[in-house]
Amino acid sequence: MAAALDEGQEPESDEGLGWQPVWKRPRKLKSKAAVKLQLHKQRRRLQDAGKRRLTAGESRRPRPRQSRIGSAAARRDARALSRVRHSTAWLR
């Protein structure tokens, strides 16, 4: 009875397993150096992504309202200068 149950079970360790999908293959342990290198690369990737997210958020962030109210005079001056710069009065 026990021999019949053992027949259909897994092959012996000395027999080749043949082709198996990746998720069923036995895991190969990495050396400490390989693990450290992988973690270093992962940390670097995550830091770079964080920096990209931060700069993207800052570029779209609206300016505080208080500074816009305070700079109304500066905006008026800039508008006047722009009108002078873009006018065609000196061409005539």
Backbone hydrogen bonds in HBPLUS format (Angstrom, degrees):
<---DONOR---> <-ACCEPTOR-->    atom                        ^
c    i                          cat <-CA-CA->   ^        H-A-AA   ^      H-
h    n   atom  resd res      DA  || num        DHA   H-A  angle D-A-AA Bond
n    s   type  num  typ     dist DA aas  dist angle  dist       angle   num
A0005-LEU N   A0001-MET O   3.16 MM   4  6.50 150.3  2.25 146.1 153.9     1
A0006-ASP N   A0002-ALA O   3.03 MM   4  6.24 149.6  2.13 144.2 152.3     2
A0007-GLU N   A0003-ALA O   3.22 MM   4  6.32 130.2  2.48 137.8 148.7     3
A0009-GLN N   A0006-ASP O   3.30 MM   3  5.30 158.4  2.35 104.1 110.3     4
A0015-GLU N   A0012-GLU O   3.21 MM   3  5.52 144.7  2.34 104.8 114.4     5
A0024-LYS N   A0021-PRO O   3.00 MM   3  5.54 156.1  2.06 115.2 122.9     6
A0025-ARG N   A0022-VAL O   3.23 MM   3  5.38 152.3  2.31 104.5 112.4     7
A0035-VAL N   A0031-SER O   3.00 MM   4  6.34 158.8  2.05 154.9 160.6     8
A0036-LYS N   A0032-LYS O   2.91 MM   4  6.11 161.3  1.94 148.3 153.7     9
A0037-LEU N   A0033-ALA O   2.91 MM   4  6.11 159.2  1.96 147.7 153.3    10
A0038-GLN N   A0034-ALA O   2.95 MM   4  6.15 157.9  2.00 145.8 151.9    11
A0039-LEU N   A0035-VAL O   2.92 MM   4  6.17 162.9  1.94 153.8 158.0    12
A0040-HIS N   A0036-LYS O   2.85 MM   4  6.03 150.9  1.94 146.2 155.0    13
A0041-LYS N   A0037-LEU O   2.94 MM   4  6.21 161.9  1.98 150.8 154.8    14
A0042-GLN N   A0038-GLN O   2.93 MM   4  6.15 159.1  1.98 148.1 154.4    15
A0043-ARG N   A0039-LEU O   2.85 MM   4  5.99 162.0  1.88 148.1 152.9    16
A0044-ARG N   A0040-HIS O   2.97 MM   4  6.16 159.9  2.01 147.9 153.6    17
A0045-ARG N   A0041-LYS O   2.91 MM   4  6.13 160.7  1.95 149.9 155.1    18
A0046-LEU N   A0042-GLN O   2.93 MM   4  6.18 161.3  1.96 152.0 156.7    19
A0047-GLN N   A0043-ARG O   2.89 MM   4  6.10 155.4  1.95 148.8 155.9    20
A0048-ASP N   A0044-ARG O   2.93 MM   4  6.14 163.3  1.96 153.0 157.3    21
A0049-ALA N   A0045-ARG O   2.99 MM   4  6.20 157.4  2.04 146.2 152.7    22
A0050-GLY N   A0046-LEU O   2.94 MM   4  6.14 154.0  2.00 144.6 151.6    23
A0051-LYS N   A0047-GLN O   2.95 MM   4  6.24 156.1  2.01 150.1 156.2    24
A0052-ARG N   A0048-ASP O   2.94 MM   4  6.24 157.6  1.99 148.9 155.1    25
A0053-ARG N   A0049-ALA O   2.92 MM   4  6.18 159.0  1.96 149.8 155.5    26
A0054-LEU N   A0050-GLY O   2.91 MM   4  6.11 155.3  1.97 146.8 153.8    27
A0055-THR N   A0051-LYS O   2.98 MM   4  6.21 169.2  1.99 154.9 156.8    28
A0056-ALA N   A0052-ARG O   2.94 MM   4  6.05 155.1  2.00 146.6 154.1    29
A0057-GLY N   A0053-ARG O   2.97 MM   4  6.12 155.5  2.03 145.3 151.4    30
A0058-GLU N   A0054-LEU O   2.96 MM   4  6.20 154.7  2.03 148.9 156.2    31
A0059-SER N   A0055-THR O   3.05 MM   4  6.13 151.2  2.13 144.4 150.9    32
A0061-ARG N   A0058-GLU O   3.36 MM   3  5.11 146.0  2.49  92.1 101.6    33
A0068-ARG N   A0065-ARG O   3.03 MM   3  5.11 119.9  2.41  95.4 111.3    34
A0069-ILE N   A0065-ARG O   2.96 MM   4  6.30 154.0  2.03 155.6 162.5    35
A0070-GLY N   A0066-GLN O   2.99 MM   4  6.23 163.0  2.02 151.3 156.1    36
A0071-SER N   A0067-SER O   3.07 MM   4  6.08 133.7  2.29 134.8 145.3    37
A0072-ALA N   A0069-ILE O   3.38 MM   3  5.64 152.1  2.46 116.7 114.2    38
A0075-ARG N   A0071-SER O   2.93 MM   4  6.18 149.6  2.02 145.2 153.9    39
A0076-ARG N   A0072-ALA O   2.93 MM   4  6.25 152.6  2.01 146.0 153.3    40
A0077-ASP N   A0073-ALA O   2.95 MM   4  6.27 160.5  1.99 151.5 156.2    41
A0078-ALA N   A0074-ALA O   2.92 MM   4  6.14 160.6  1.96 146.8 152.4    42
A0079-ARG N   A0075-ARG O   2.84 MM   4  6.04 151.9  1.92 147.1 155.0    43
A0080-ALA N   A0076-ARG O   2.96 MM   4  6.24 157.6  2.01 149.9 155.4    44
A0081-LEU N   A0077-ASP O   2.93 MM   4  6.21 164.3  1.96 154.3 158.5    45
A0082-SER N   A0078-ALA O   2.86 MM   4  6.02 153.2  1.93 144.0 151.9    46
A0083-ARG N   A0079-ARG O   2.91 MM   4  6.19 152.1  1.99 146.6 153.8    47
A0084-VAL N   A0080-ALA O   3.05 MM   4  6.38 157.9  2.10 149.3 154.8    48
A0085-ARG N   A0081-LEU O   2.85 MM   4  6.09 159.9  1.89 149.4 155.6    49
A0086-HIS N   A0082-SER O   2.83 MM   4  5.98 155.7  1.89 151.3 157.1    50
A0087-SER N   A0083-ARG O   2.92 MM   4  5.73 114.4  2.36 137.5 150.9    51
A0091-LEU N   A0088-THR O   3.15 MM   3  5.45 151.4  2.24 106.2 114.9    52
